[in-house]
Amino acid sequence: MRKLQYLFMTLAAVLLATPAFAQSTGGGSAAEWVPLAAGLGMAIASGLCGIGQGKATASATEALARNPGARPGIFLFLILGLAFIESLALFTFVIIFIKVKA
């Protein structure tokens, strides 16, 4: 309950501070922030893909420990799932390169 209260307090503070970031100072533009946003986006995408790959590998290892006879089917779906997860990170990488023309 306490963690949920902290979460909502943090979200309220962030949402109340949003109009301050919307005001322009006159000289800056949104294009200055594109590389930073792209880097943060890639970091988040890579981190979450890594977590997904870790969970997929852990589940496959547990499944093999429970039923070693099902190795071919588990291995096939493990490789297919890991390829899909990795493709998400690569798509993010390509989109960042297209968006940030440095």
Backbone as CSV, one residue per row, in Angstrom:
resi,resn,N_x,N_y,N_z,CA_x,CA_y,CA_z,C_x,C_y,C_z
1,MET,0.825,-1.192,0.000,0.000,0.000,0.000,0.868,1.254,0.000
2,ARG,1.963,1.198,0.754,2.847,2.353,0.868,3.545,2.636,-0.465
3,LYS,3.946,1.569,-1.174,4.609,1.732,-2.466,3.656,2.366,-3.479
4,LEU,2.409,1.950,-3.437,1.409,2.518,-4.337,1.186,3.994,-4.044
5,GLN,1.202,4.353,-2.788,1.051,5.755,-2.402,2.230,6.588,-2.915
6,TYR,3.444,6.073,-2.789,4.619,6.777,-3.307,4.559,6.910,-4.829
7,LEU,4.082,5.868,-5.487,3.957,5.912,-6.939,3.007,7.015,-7.370
8,PHE,1.846,7.086,-6.745,0.865,8.109,-7.114,1.341,9.514,-6.750
9,MET,2.066,9.644,-5.653,2.608,10.960,-5.296,3.641,11.415,-6.323
10,THR,4.474,10.500,-6.763,5.474,10.832,-7.773,4.818,11.190,-9.095
11,LEU,3.832,10.405,-9.507,3.125,10.711,-10.755,2.422,12.062,-10.682
12,ALA,1.842,12.384,-9.545,1.176,13.679,-9.401,2.184,14.821,-9.519
13,ALA,3.339,14.661,-8.897,4.360,15.713,-8.982,4.852,15.882,-10.407
14,VAL,5.039,14.788,-11.105,5.510,14.865,-12.493,4.454,15.503,-13.387
15,LEU,3.209,15.131,-13.203,2.151,15.679,-14.056,1.851,17.145,-13.751
16,LEU,2.044,17.556,-12.512,1.824,18.960,-12.186,2.956,19.842,-12.705
17,ALA,4.149,19.279,-12.864,5.289,20.048,-13.344,5.346,20.111,-14.873
18,THR,4.506,19.378,-15.558,4.546,19.328,-17.018,4.352,20.680,-17.685
19,PRO,3.420,21.541,-17.266,3.279,22.836,-17.939,4.534,23.705,-17.883
20,ALA,5.366,23.531,-16.879,6.593,24.319,-16.796,7.551,23.949,-17.924
21,PHE,7.536,22.696,-18.333,8.407,22.267,-19.421,7.840,22.647,-20.783
22,ALA,6.575,22.964,-20.862,5.958,23.312,-22.140,6.242,24.750,-22.539
23,GLN,6.667,25.578,-21.624,6.911,26.977,-21.937,8.232,27.131,-22.653
24,SER,8.240,27.990,-23.655,9.442,28.213,-24.437,10.252,29.356,-23.838
25,THR,11.574,29.227,-23.915,12.443,30.298,-23.431,12.844,31.232,-24.563
26,GLY,12.419,30.934,-25.751,12.707,31.805,-26.879,13.808,31.280,-27.771
27,GLY,14.918,30.808,-27.220,16.054,30.410,-28.037,16.111,28.921,-28.333
28,GLY,15.571,28.091,-27.486,15.701,26.643,-27.638,14.634,26.057,-28.549
29,SER,14.938,24.925,-29.088,13.960,24.213,-29.905,13.923,22.759,-29.468
30,ALA,12.909,22.073,-29.923,12.755,20.671,-29.547,13.806,19.791,-30.213
31,ALA,14.411,20.259,-31.282,15.406,19.462,-31.994,16.659,19.221,-31.156
32,GLU,16.901,20.059,-30.153,18.061,19.864,-29.286,17.938,18.595,-28.450
33,TRP,16.724,18.210,-28.151,16.494,17.097,-27.244,16.373,15.757,-27.962
34,VAL,16.357,15.745,-29.288,16.171,14.499,-30.032,17.276,13.486,-29.747
35,PRO,18.565,13.855,-29.763,19.584,12.838,-29.463,19.470,12.254,-28.044
36,LEU,19.148,13.097,-27.079,18.991,12.605,-25.712,17.804,11.654,-25.612
37,ALA,16.691,12.030,-26.219,15.508,11.177,-26.198,15.764,9.868,-26.933
38,ALA,16.523,9.947,-28.028,16.840,8.727,-28.772,17.716,7.803,-27.942
39,GLY,18.689,8.361,-27.254,19.547,7.542,-26.403,18.782,6.895,-25.264
40,LEU,17.911,7.661,-24.632,17.100,7.092,-23.548,16.146,6.026,-24.076
41,GLY,15.585,6.275,-25.253,14.681,5.278,-25.853,15.399,3.984,-26.160
42,MET,16.598,4.090,-26.701,17.374,2.879,-27.010,17.783,2.158,-25.726
43,ALA,18.122,2.922,-24.692,18.499,2.298,-23.422,17.319,1.535,-22.815
44,ILE,16.160,2.137,-22.857,14.968,1.470,-22.314,14.627,0.238,-23.135
45,ALA,14.662,0.378,-24.466,14.340,-0.759,-25.328,15.326,-1.907,-25.126
46,SER,16.612,-1.585,-25.053,17.623,-2.634,-24.861,17.476,-3.303,-23.502
47,GLY,17.231,-2.510,-22.482,17.064,-3.074,-21.147,15.870,-4.001,-21.054
48,LEU,14.752,-3.579,-21.615,13.556,-4.421,-21.557,13.693,-5.662,-22.430
49,CYS,14.375,-5.540,-23.563,14.631,-6.723,-24.387,15.544,-7.701,-23.655
50,GLY,16.518,-7.176,-22.926,17.388,-8.038,-22.137,16.627,-8.775,-21.044
51,ILE,15.717,-8.079,-20.405,14.891,-8.723,-19.382,14.031,-9.810,-20.016
52,GLY,13.450,-9.512,-21.176,12.629,-10.501,-21.879,13.425,-11.726,-22.294
53,GLN,14.639,-11.506,-22.782,15.475,-12.638,-23.172,15.872,-13.469,-21.957
54,GLY,16.149,-12.808,-20.854,16.484,-13.540,-19.637,15.332,-14.392,-19.139
55,LYS,14.129,-13.834,-19.173,12.961,-14.604,-18.723,12.667,-15.762,-19.667
56,ALA,12.838,-15.547,-20.980,12.602,-16.625,-21.939,13.606,-17.755,-21.746
57,THR,14.860,-17.399,-21.550,15.895,-18.413,-21.345,15.677,-19.161,-20.035
58,ALA,15.301,-18.437,-18.991,15.039,-19.093,-17.700,13.860,-20.056,-17.806
59,SER,12.822,-19.649,-18.519,11.656,-20.528,-18.671,12.003,-21.761,-19.495
60,ALA,12.802,-21.574,-20.545,13.194,-22.722,-21.359,14.068,-23.684,-20.560
61,THR,14.966,-23.149,-19.761,15.827,-24.001,-18.936,15.003,-24.776,-17.915
62,GLU,14.031,-24.111,-17.328,13.164,-24.794,-16.363,12.331,-25.872,-17.047
63,ALA,11.842,-25.573,-18.238,11.055,-26.563,-18.973,11.909,-27.766,-19.359
64,LEU,13.156,-27.537,-19.752,14.046,-28.653,-20.083,14.375,-29.485,-18.846
65,ALA,14.484,-28.832,-17.705,14.767,-29.578,-16.473,13.581,-30.455,-16.084
66,ARG,12.392,-30.008,-16.369,11.204,-30.783,-16.011,10.931,-31.909,-17.007
67,ASN,11.206,-31.626,-18.296,10.898,-32.613,-19.332,11.992,-32.611,-20.388
68,PRO,13.066,-33.361,-20.166,14.168,-33.357,-21.130,13.785,-33.925,-22.494
69,GLY,12.743,-34.716,-22.552,12.322,-35.314,-23.827,11.720,-34.299,-24.793
70,ALA,11.310,-33.144,-24.289,10.684,-32.124,-25.133,11.696,-31.113,-25.658
71,ARG,12.976,-31.483,-25.651,14.032,-30.554,-26.041,13.858,-29.967,-27.437
72,PRO,13.564,-30.753,-28.475,13.474,-30.147,-29.822,12.394,-29.066,-29.934
73,GLY,11.236,-29.315,-29.370,10.157,-28.325,-29.436,10.456,-27.083,-28.626
74,ILE,11.005,-27.269,-27.443,11.355,-26.131,-26.587,12.453,-25.306,-27.239
75,PHE,13.459,-25.985,-27.795,14.572,-25.285,-28.429,14.096,-24.468,-29.619
76,LEU,13.203,-25.024,-30.428,12.672,-24.315,-31.592,11.954,-23.038,-31.172
77,PHE,11.057,-23.150,-30.204,10.303,-21.970,-29.770,11.176,-20.982,-29.001
78,LEU,12.202,-21.468,-28.309,13.137,-20.570,-27.630,13.885,-19.719,-28.650
79,ILE,14.431,-20.341,-29.669,15.173,-19.599,-30.689,14.250,-18.638,-31.420
80,LEU,13.045,-19.059,-31.745,12.079,-18.185,-32.420,11.721,-16.988,-31.540
81,GLY,11.473,-17.224,-30.269,11.146,-16.137,-29.347,12.295,-15.174,-29.151
82,LEU,13.514,-15.701,-29.010,14.675,-14.832,-28.854,14.912,-13.994,-30.110
83,ALA,14.650,-14.569,-31.276,14.802,-13.800,-32.522,13.796,-12.653,-32.574
84,PHE,12.563,-12.912,-32.154,11.554,-11.843,-32.140,11.921,-10.747,-31.135
85,ILE,12.395,-11.144,-29.975,12.782,-10.159,-28.959,13.948,-9.314,-29.456
86,GLU,14.936,-9.963,-30.062,16.096,-9.227,-30.570,15.704,-8.306,-31.722
87,SER,14.732,-8.731,-32.525,14.299,-7.875,-33.635,13.656,-6.587,-33.121
88,LEU,13.011,-6.636,-31.969,12.441,-5.411,-31.399,13.534,-4.403,-31.070
89,ALA,14.637,-4.878,-30.502,15.748,-3.977,-30.195,16.365,-3.432,-31.478
90,LEU,16.486,-4.270,-32.492,17.061,-3.804,-33.755,16.151,-2.806,-34.456
91,PHE,14.839,-3.019,-34.397,13.901,-2.054,-34.984,14.014,-0.711,-34.285
92,THR,14.146,-0.737,-32.967,14.331,0.509,-32.226,15.610,1.202,-32.651
93,PHE,16.678,0.436,-32.823,17.958,0.979,-33.255,17.850,1.634,-34.635
94,VAL,17.148,0.978,-35.561,16.974,1.518,-36.913,16.128,2.786,-36.879
95,ILE,15.063,2.781,-36.098,14.199,3.961,-36.009,14.979,5.142,-35.440
96,ILE,15.836,4.896,-34.467,16.650,5.975,-33.886,17.617,6.523,-34.930
97,PHE,18.229,5.649,-35.729,19.127,6.135,-36.766,18.385,6.940,-37.827
98,ILE,17.153,6.553,-38.128,16.367,7.315,-39.101,15.959,8.666,-38.520
99,LYS,15.570,8.669,-37.256,15.078,9.895,-36.625,16.202,10.902,-36.347
100,VAL,17.341,10.411,-35.882,18.454,11.293,-35.532,19.422,11.308,-36.712
101,LYS,19.394,12.358,-37.460,20.268,12.482,-38.631,21.465,13.327,-38.238
102,ALA,22.390,12.706,-37.538,23.534,13.453,-37.013,24.695,13.446,-37.924
